[in-house]
Amino acid sequence: MRILIVDDHQLFIDGIRHIITTLDEGVEIIEATSADQARQCLEAYAEFDLVLLDLHMPGLGGRAIMQYPRIQDACLPIVI
């Protein structure tokens, strides 16, 4: 399973990573601290099983990620 965590607070990303890897060490977690980084991750990896997304980030923010064609075309589940 591959999960993309998008949040502008590294502490939050680290906490979520810790919780998820405690539950299942086989999960691959990719992180992004901005909408631009999230787009790069979405292009770099073939597919994701889940996106954990912060809506309120500087710059484009999480809403821009939800409208990204790669997410909409794949019907990718998003947790906000």
PyMOL commands that set and color helices and strands:
alter all, ss='L'
color gray80, all
select helices_A, chain A and resi 10-23+35-44+62-66+69-74
alter helices_A, ss='H'
color red, helices_A
select strands_A, chain A and resi 2-6+28-32+50-53+78-79
alter strands_A, ss='S'
color yellow, strands_A
deselect
rebuild
show_as cartoon
